[in-house]
């Protein structure tokens, strides 16, 4: 009979451990998805900002050597991602495609000047930065004007700030929810072993001696849960990459490794700290309250 009760007790304990690991891993998986959203939201915003360009309109009489010199000068700048020279003929072809008719036949001449389209890195796409770059480029005597859509540039930067703030608030809120769920799950697990803690106290075990195996076991469960969450994330990334390869940039290896390390640290740390406080509670509680 005692053997049967011991077997049932061990089965319940294993079931409790399994429930704990699965619960923590699912919470960490949700946090990981949020991390992926944050990583790719930043890359997506950078993509849109870097897809914007401003056009340096050149004088019709500008020499080829001067134009190439300006283009090389811009390419060498740390804020310039790339440049593209557009000749008068190429500009006419693009305009013809946009209008759907040959405007040169109507006008009798090609009024479009040659230009250099300049694409900036995301960190330099703010209106203030573009204004400074515009001032620098206009110092060249053969540059007629610098054209860019200031309102669109301002709108994109403002929306990026708003989205970043929104994601930060949501991230903080979900992290607090995750912290609460993990803490409550661990407290229930410790609650089921509260009599074991009291028995150890009665035989003279110190508080540190009692806490140590609980914390080590909880840290192991947190690590295991984090590894499961990372496996689920990798599977999710594979499916997204397979079906929608443009939505996730797997080249951001460092950020993904950082996300994985963060999940491991979060799982181990939260599990250990929650266990520490939960065990302490039953180390200090009176015996009559163990039954409630």
VOLO-41207 format. One record per residue (C-alpha): residue number from 1; z, y, x. Coordinates in Angstrom, 3 decimals. Example, Ala and Ser with C-alpha at 12.3 -4.5 7.8 and 13.67 -1.06 7.14 Angstrom:
<nodes>
+------+----------+----------+----------+
! resi !       c3 !       c2 !       c1 !
+------+----------+----------+----------+
!    1 !    7.800 !   -4.500 !   12.300 !
!    2 !    7.140 !   -1.060 !   13.670 !
+------+----------+----------+----------+
</nodes>
This chain:
<nodes>
+------+----------+----------+----------+
! resi !       c3 !       c2 !       c1 !
+------+----------+----------+----------+
!    1 !    0.000 !    0.000 !    0.000 !
!    2 !    0.940 !    2.340 !    2.840 !
!    3 !   -2.323 !    1.485 !    4.636 !
!    4 !   -4.260 !    2.305 !    1.480 !
!    5 !   -2.452 !    5.651 !    1.068 !
!    6 !   -3.077 !    6.480 !    4.723 !
!    7 !   -6.774 !    5.703 !    4.257 !
!    8 !   -6.982 !    7.908 !    1.178 !
!    9 !   -5.177 !   10.695 !    3.032 !
!   10 !   -7.604 !   10.504 !    5.952 !
!   11 !  -10.577 !   10.469 !    3.567 !
!   12 !   -9.260 !   13.582 !    1.812 !
!   13 !   -8.708 !   15.264 !    5.189 !
!   14 !  -12.256 !   14.471 !    6.334 !
!   15 !  -13.573 !   15.742 !    3.018 !
!   16 !  -11.561 !   18.941 !    3.479 !
!   17 !  -12.979 !   19.413 !    6.988 !
!   18 !  -16.519 !   18.796 !    5.739 !
!   19 !  -16.096 !   21.299 !    2.914 !
!   20 !  -14.711 !   23.860 !    5.354 !
!   21 !  -17.584 !   23.448 !    7.839 !
!   22 !  -20.252 !   23.597 !    5.120 !
!   23 !  -18.679 !   26.667 !    3.505 !
!   24 !  -18.410 !   28.555 !    6.805 !
!   25 !  -21.919 !   27.531 !    7.885 !
!   26 !  -23.436 !   28.802 !    4.621 !
!   27 !  -21.637 !   32.136 !    4.988 !
!   28 !  -22.815 !   32.427 !    8.615 !
!   29 !  -26.324 !   31.483 !    7.485 !
!   30 !  -26.321 !   34.400 !    5.035 !
!   31 !  -25.074 !   36.708 !    7.807 !
!   32 !  -27.861 !   35.384 !   10.032 !
!   33 !  -30.476 !   36.159 !    7.375 !
!   34 !  -29.076 !   39.672 !    7.197 !
!   35 !  -29.337 !   39.918 !   10.983 !
!   36 !  -32.985 !   38.817 !   10.838 !
!   37 !  -33.670 !   41.462 !    8.201 !
!   38 !  -32.082 !   44.125 !   10.395 !
!   39 !  -34.067 !   43.028 !   13.462 !
!   40 !  -37.384 !   42.930 !   11.649 !
!   41 !  -36.667 !   46.107 !    9.664 !
!   42 !  -36.367 !   47.953 !   12.955 !
!   43 !  -39.549 !   46.388 !   14.301 !
!   44 !  -41.352 !   47.125 !   11.041 !
!   45 !  -40.279 !   50.780 !   11.124 !
!   46 !  -41.367 !   51.011 !   14.775 !
!   47 !  -44.725 !   49.478 !   13.825 !
!   48 !  -45.358 !   52.087 !   11.128 !
!   49 !  -44.233 !   54.961 !   13.338 !
!   50 !  -46.357 !   53.777 !   16.259 !
!   51 !  -49.405 !   53.326 !   14.016 !
!   52 !  -49.433 !   57.080 !   13.403 !
!   53 !  -51.554 !   59.113 !   15.773 !
!   54 !  -52.379 !   62.730 !   16.442 !
!   55 !  -55.853 !   63.892 !   17.407 !
!   56 !  -56.535 !   66.185 !   20.329 !
!   57 !  -59.659 !   68.142 !   19.326 !
!   58 !  -61.796 !   69.033 !   22.337 !
!   59 !  -64.335 !   71.730 !   22.988 !
!   60 !  -67.970 !   70.674 !   22.542 !
!   61 !  -68.688 !   71.947 !   26.046 !
!   62 !  -65.841 !   69.990 !   27.658 !
!   63 !  -66.969 !   68.022 !   30.701 !
!   64 !  -66.697 !   64.264 !   30.758 !
!   65 !  -64.605 !   64.391 !   33.952 !
!   66 !  -62.123 !   66.826 !   32.374 !
!   67 !  -61.800 !   64.666 !   29.267 !
!   68 !  -61.123 !   61.537 !   31.331 !
!   69 !  -58.594 !   63.445 !   33.409 !
!   70 !  -56.714 !   64.510 !   30.279 !
!   71 !  -56.805 !   60.970 !   28.898 !
!   72 !  -55.433 !   59.517 !   32.153 !
!   73 !  -52.738 !   62.213 !   32.223 !
!   74 !  -51.647 !   61.275 !   28.692 !
!   75 !  -51.743 !   57.528 !   29.421 !
!   76 !  -49.378 !   58.093 !   32.346 !
!   77 !  -46.753 !   59.781 !   30.159 !
!   78 !  -43.736 !   57.621 !   29.181 !
!   79 !  -43.967 !   58.695 !   25.533 !
!   80 !  -47.621 !   57.672 !   25.072 !
!   81 !  -48.292 !   54.102 !   23.965 !
!   82 !  -52.092 !   54.327 !   24.065 !
!   83 !  -55.027 !   56.724 !   23.756 !
!   84 !  -58.536 !   56.363 !   22.411 !
!   85 !  -61.456 !   58.677 !   23.186 !
!   86 !  -63.727 !   59.372 !   20.203 !
!   87 !  -67.071 !   60.982 !   21.031 !
!   88 !  -69.027 !   63.228 !   18.644 !
!   89 !  -71.330 !   60.351 !   17.687 !
!   90 !  -68.438 !   57.938 !   17.088 !
!   91 !  -66.652 !   60.552 !   14.971 !
!   92 !  -69.846 !   60.986 !   12.909 !
!   93 !  -70.116 !   57.233 !   12.332 !
!   94 !  -66.471 !   57.073 !   11.119 !
!   95 !  -66.982 !   60.056 !    8.823 !
!   96 !  -70.143 !   58.499 !    7.420 !
!   97 !  -68.231 !   55.282 !    6.657 !
!   98 !  -65.435 !   57.228 !    4.946 !
!   99 !  -67.773 !   59.399 !    2.862 !
!  100 !  -70.289 !   56.682 !    2.115 !
!  101 !  -73.232 !   58.985 !    2.893 !
!  102 !  -74.902 !   60.600 !    5.869 !
!  103 !  -73.524 !   64.158 !    5.946 !
!  104 !  -75.550 !   65.021 !    9.064 !
!  105 !  -78.816 !   64.847 !    7.054 !
!  106 !  -77.283 !   67.317 !    4.604 !
!  107 !  -75.883 !   69.714 !    7.209 !
!  108 !  -78.646 !   69.272 !    9.745 !
!  109 !  -76.123 !   69.047 !   12.601 !
!  110 !  -72.994 !   67.171 !   13.666 !
!  111 !  -70.068 !   69.630 !   13.397 !
!  112 !  -67.413 !   67.116 !   14.503 !
!  113 !  -65.907 !   67.738 !   17.957 !
!  114 !  -65.033 !   64.980 !   20.426 !
!  115 !  -61.364 !   64.030 !   20.338 !
!  116 !  -58.657 !   61.841 !   21.833 !
!  117 !  -56.452 !   59.887 !   19.432 !
!  118 !  -52.946 !   59.583 !   20.874 !
!  119 !  -50.455 !   56.921 !   19.755 !
!  120 !  -46.795 !   57.489 !   20.648 !
!  121 !  -43.863 !   55.134 !   21.074 !
!  122 !  -41.537 !   55.044 !   18.061 !
!  123 !  -38.785 !   56.987 !   19.819 !
!  124 !  -41.083 !   60.003 !   20.265 !
!  125 !  -42.541 !   60.254 !   16.764 !
!  126 !  -40.067 !   62.800 !   15.410 !
!  127 !  -41.574 !   66.187 !   14.419 !
!  128 !  -39.677 !   67.957 !   17.237 !
!  129 !  -40.997 !   65.576 !   19.892 !
!  130 !  -44.575 !   65.820 !   18.616 !
!  131 !  -44.320 !   69.628 !   18.621 !
!  132 !  -43.331 !   69.588 !   22.299 !
!  133 !  -46.194 !   67.230 !   23.139 !
!  134 !  -48.573 !   69.459 !   21.195 !
!  135 !  -47.465 !   72.474 !   23.227 !
!  136 !  -48.075 !   70.571 !   26.471 !
!  137 !  -51.551 !   69.366 !   25.466 !
!  138 !  -52.662 !   72.833 !   24.331 !
!  139 !  -52.208 !   74.096 !   27.890 !
!  140 !  -55.520 !   72.464 !   28.753 !
!  141 !  -58.242 !   75.141 !   28.333 !
!  142 !  -60.807 !   72.791 !   26.775 !
!  143 !  -58.407 !   71.628 !   24.020 !
!  144 !  -59.187 !   73.415 !   20.759 !
!  145 !  -56.312 !   72.165 !   18.630 !
!  146 !  -53.958 !   69.266 !   18.017 !
!  147 !  -54.109 !   67.776 !   14.541 !
!  148 !  -51.473 !   65.539 !   12.962 !
!  149 !  -50.062 !   65.054 !    9.463 !
!  150 !  -46.707 !   66.771 !    9.837 !
!  151 !  -45.599 !   66.055 !    6.261 !
!  152 !  -46.332 !   62.320 !    6.609 !
!  153 !  -44.544 !   62.202 !    9.955 !
!  154 !  -41.493 !   63.913 !    8.482 !
!  155 !  -41.528 !   61.629 !    5.414 !
!  156 !  -41.654 !   58.427 !    7.477 !
!  157 !  -38.814 !   59.535 !    9.763 !
!  158 !  -36.645 !   60.538 !    6.804 !
!  159 !  -37.275 !   57.240 !    5.013 !
!  160 !  -36.460 !   55.287 !    8.181 !
!  161 !  -33.099 !   57.098 !    8.402 !
!  162 !  -32.316 !   56.399 !    4.737 !
!  163 !  -33.261 !   52.718 !    4.996 !
!  164 !  -31.219 !   52.328 !    8.203 !
!  165 !  -28.154 !   53.858 !    6.516 !
!  166 !  -28.614 !   51.646 !    3.453 !
!  167 !  -28.888 !   48.495 !    5.588 !
!  168 !  -25.809 !   49.508 !    7.577 !
!  169 !  -23.756 !   49.916 !    4.380 !
!  170 !  -25.018 !   46.608 !    2.944 !
!  171 !  -24.333 !   44.845 !    6.263 !
!  172 !  -20.745 !   46.118 !    6.366 !
!  173 !  -20.182 !   45.132 !    2.737 !
!  174 !  -21.583 !   41.604 !    3.201 !
!  175 !  -19.605 !   41.141 !    6.421 !
!  176 !  -16.373 !   41.945 !    4.565 !
!  177 !  -17.323 !   39.467 !    1.834 !
!  178 !  -18.082 !   36.813 !    4.465 !
!  179 !  -14.777 !   37.515 !    6.197 !
!  180 !  -12.903 !   37.118 !    2.899 !
!  181 !  -14.670 !   33.864 !    1.976 !
!  182 !  -14.084 !   32.262 !    5.386 !
!  183 !  -10.448 !   33.386 !    5.435 !
!  184 !   -9.760 !   32.016 !    1.940 !
!  185 !  -11.497 !   28.716 !    2.740 !
!  186 !   -9.361 !   28.244 !    5.862 !
!  187 !   -6.175 !   29.231 !    4.030 !
!  188 !   -6.845 !   26.505 !    1.443 !
!  189 !   -7.400 !   24.004 !    4.251 !
!  190 !   -4.105 !   24.949 !    5.923 !
!  191 !   -2.345 !   24.902 !    2.533 !
!  192 !   -3.228 !   21.216 !    2.128 !
!  193 !   -1.384 !   20.498 !    5.424 !
!  194 !    1.638 !   22.719 !    4.889 !
!  195 !    4.015 !   19.749 !    4.715 !
!  196 !    2.728 !   18.484 !    8.053 !
!  197 !    3.576 !   21.882 !    9.563 !
!  198 !    7.096 !   21.712 !    8.106 !
!  199 !    7.572 !   18.144 !    9.394 !
!  200 !    6.627 !   19.259 !   12.909 !
!  201 !    9.144 !   22.092 !   12.636 !
!  202 !   11.878 !   19.703 !   11.555 !
!  203 !   11.377 !   17.475 !   14.609 !
!  204 !   11.792 !   20.529 !   16.898 !
!  205 !    8.193 !   21.527 !   17.726 !
!  206 !    7.781 !   25.143 !   18.823 !
!  207 !    5.615 !   27.583 !   16.891 !
!  208 !    3.056 !   27.732 !   19.709 !
!  209 !    2.906 !   23.920 !   19.955 !
!  210 !    2.277 !   23.659 !   16.190 !
!  211 !   -0.374 !   26.392 !   16.136 !
!  212 !   -2.397 !   25.161 !   19.117 !
!  213 !   -4.065 !   22.033 !   17.602 !
!  214 !   -4.818 !   23.887 !   14.368 !
!  215 !   -6.462 !   26.789 !   16.206 !
!  216 !   -8.449 !   24.503 !   18.554 !
!  217 !   -9.652 !   22.412 !   15.647 !
!  218 !  -10.553 !   25.518 !   13.649 !
!  219 !  -12.451 !   26.981 !   16.630 !
!  220 !  -14.398 !   23.715 !   16.904 !
!  221 !  -15.197 !   23.817 !   13.183 !
!  222 !  -16.328 !   27.449 !   13.552 !
!  223 !  -18.609 !   26.484 !   16.460 !
!  224 !  -20.027 !   23.548 !   14.496 !
!  225 !  -20.610 !   25.765 !   11.443 !
!  226 !  -22.377 !   28.366 !   13.617 !
!  227 !  -24.666 !   25.708 !   15.114 !
!  228 !  -25.542 !   24.451 !   11.623 !
!  229 !  -26.229 !   28.028 !   10.491 !
!  230 !  -28.457 !   28.593 !   13.541 !
!  231 !  -30.376 !   25.378 !   12.787 !
!  232 !  -30.956 !   26.548 !    9.219 !
!  233 !  -32.120 !   29.935 !   10.523 !
!  234 !  -34.540 !   28.306 !   12.944 !
!  235 !  -35.941 !   26.246 !   10.085 !
!  236 !  -36.292 !   29.361 !    7.954 !
!  237 !  -37.994 !   31.212 !   10.807 !
!  238 !  -40.406 !   28.318 !   11.291 !
!  239 !  -41.372 !   28.322 !    7.611 !
!  240 !  -41.839 !   32.104 !    7.550 !
!  241 !  -43.810 !   32.006 !   10.784 !
!  242 !  -45.992 !   29.236 !    9.373 !
!  243 !  -46.689 !   30.870 !    6.022 !
!  244 !  -46.392 !   34.601 !    6.816 !
!  245 !  -46.867 !   34.885 !   10.574 !
!  246 !  -47.068 !   38.683 !   10.476 !
!  247 !  -43.664 !   39.147 !    8.853 !
!  248 !  -41.538 !   37.834 !   11.725 !
!  249 !  -42.007 !   38.698 !   15.370 !
!  250 !  -40.792 !   35.730 !   17.388 !
!  251 !  -41.477 !   37.588 !   20.622 !
!  252 !  -38.102 !   39.318 !   20.222 !
!  253 !  -36.418 !   36.452 !   22.027 !
!  254 !  -33.566 !   38.539 !   23.392 !
!  255 !  -32.638 !   39.847 !   19.932 !
!  256 !  -32.769 !   36.348 !   18.444 !
!  257 !  -30.586 !   34.992 !   21.256 !
!  258 !  -28.170 !   37.859 !   20.673 !
!  259 !  -28.102 !   37.019 !   16.960 !
!  260 !  -27.339 !   33.364 !   17.750 !
!  261 !  -24.546 !   34.329 !   20.154 !
!  262 !  -23.127 !   36.712 !   17.545 !
!  263 !  -23.031 !   33.927 !   14.938 !
!  264 !  -21.177 !   31.623 !   17.347 !
!  265 !  -18.654 !   34.307 !   18.290 !
!  266 !  -18.183 !   35.295 !   14.641 !
!  267 !  -17.694 !   31.696 !   13.501 !
!  268 !  -15.230 !   30.817 !   16.263 !
!  269 !  -13.321 !   34.113 !   16.186 !
!  270 !  -12.910 !   34.434 !   12.418 !
!  271 !  -11.949 !   30.762 !   12.060 !
!  272 !   -9.390 !   30.983 !   14.879 !
!  273 !   -7.818 !   34.256 !   13.733 !
!  274 !   -7.655 !   33.141 !   10.089 !
!  275 !   -6.051 !   29.865 !   11.144 !
!  276 !   -3.520 !   31.690 !   13.329 !
!  277 !   -2.292 !   33.850 !   10.444 !
!  278 !   -2.431 !   31.009 !    7.903 !
!  279 !   -0.327 !   28.698 !   10.079 !
!  280 !    2.109 !   31.522 !   10.826 !
!  281 !    2.592 !   32.000 !    7.102 !
!  282 !    3.776 !   28.420 !    6.630 !
!  283 !    5.867 !   28.541 !    9.776 !
!  284 !    7.879 !   31.403 !    8.278 !
!  285 !    7.987 !   30.370 !    4.627 !
!  286 !   11.115 !   28.883 !    3.083 !
!  287 !   11.085 !   25.203 !    2.124 !
!  288 !   11.381 !   25.759 !   -1.624 !
!  289 !    8.241 !   27.900 !   -1.613 !
!  290 !    6.149 !   25.096 !   -0.068 !
!  291 !    5.784 !   23.599 !   -3.534 !
!  292 !    4.132 !   26.705 !   -5.021 !
+------+----------+----------+----------+
</nodes>
